[in-house]
Amino acid sequence: MTNKLIFEPKSVYGRTLFYPKNKEALAICRVAGRKTLTKQDLQTLEGSGVRLGFDIDKAVDQLCALFGG
């Protein structure tokens, strides 16, 4: 088990959605009842102050800049 939530951003109809790329990220999506997360969802997880024991891959912010999300 890794300590990273890995998501891949994809532009879908002008919206950037983040698809889970490992088991841990998939579990978070399942808990949320969704197949993908938004940038706001990831920011909420990061800034919640609740320690889940996972780090969100920092590449998300860099990829958001590329996708405009």
C-alpha positions as CSV (number, residue, x, y, z in Angstrom):
1,M,0.0,0.0,0.0
2,T,1.4,3.4,-1.0
3,N,0.9,6.7,0.9
4,K,-0.1,8.6,-2.2
5,L,-3.4,9.2,-3.9
6,I,-2.7,9.3,-7.6
7,F,-5.1,10.9,-10.0
8,E,-4.8,11.7,-13.7
9,P,-6.5,14.8,-14.9
10,K,-8.5,14.7,-18.1
11,S,-10.4,17.4,-19.8
12,V,-14.0,16.4,-20.3
13,Y,-16.4,18.9,-22.1
14,G,-14.2,21.7,-20.8
15,R,-14.1,20.5,-17.2
16,T,-11.0,19.0,-15.7
17,L,-11.8,15.8,-13.9
18,F,-9.4,13.6,-11.9
19,Y,-9.5,9.9,-12.5
20,P,-8.1,7.5,-9.8
21,K,-4.9,5.7,-10.8
22,N,-4.2,3.6,-7.8
23,K,-6.3,1.5,-5.3
24,E,-6.2,4.2,-2.6
25,A,-7.5,6.9,-4.9
26,L,-10.2,4.6,-6.2
27,A,-11.3,4.0,-2.6
28,I,-11.7,7.7,-2.0
29,C,-13.8,8.0,-5.1
30,R,-16.0,5.1,-4.0
31,V,-16.5,6.7,-0.6
32,A,-17.5,9.9,-2.4
33,G,-19.9,7.9,-4.5
34,R,-18.3,9.1,-7.8
35,K,-16.0,7.8,-10.5
36,T,-13.9,11.0,-10.6
37,L,-13.0,14.0,-8.4
38,T,-12.8,17.7,-9.2
39,K,-10.0,20.0,-8.4
40,Q,-12.1,21.4,-5.6
41,D,-12.6,17.9,-4.1
42,L,-8.8,17.4,-4.1
43,Q,-8.2,20.8,-2.5
44,T,-10.8,20.0,0.2
45,L,-9.0,16.7,0.9
46,E,-5.7,18.5,1.1
47,G,-6.8,21.4,3.2
48,S,-9.2,19.6,5.5
49,G,-6.7,19.2,8.2
50,V,-7.8,15.6,8.7
51,R,-4.8,13.3,8.3
52,L,-5.8,10.3,6.3
53,G,-2.3,9.0,6.1
54,F,-2.1,9.8,2.4
55,D,-0.4,12.5,0.4
56,I,-2.1,13.8,-2.8
57,D,0.3,13.7,-5.6
58,K,1.6,17.3,-6.0
59,A,1.6,16.9,-9.8
60,V,-2.1,17.7,-9.7
61,D,-1.5,21.4,-9.3
62,Q,1.0,21.4,-12.2
63,L,-1.3,19.5,-14.4
64,C,-4.2,21.8,-13.5
65,A,-2.2,24.7,-14.8
66,L,-1.8,22.8,-18.1
67,F,-5.4,21.8,-18.4
68,G,-6.7,25.2,-17.2
69,G,-8.6,23.5,-14.4
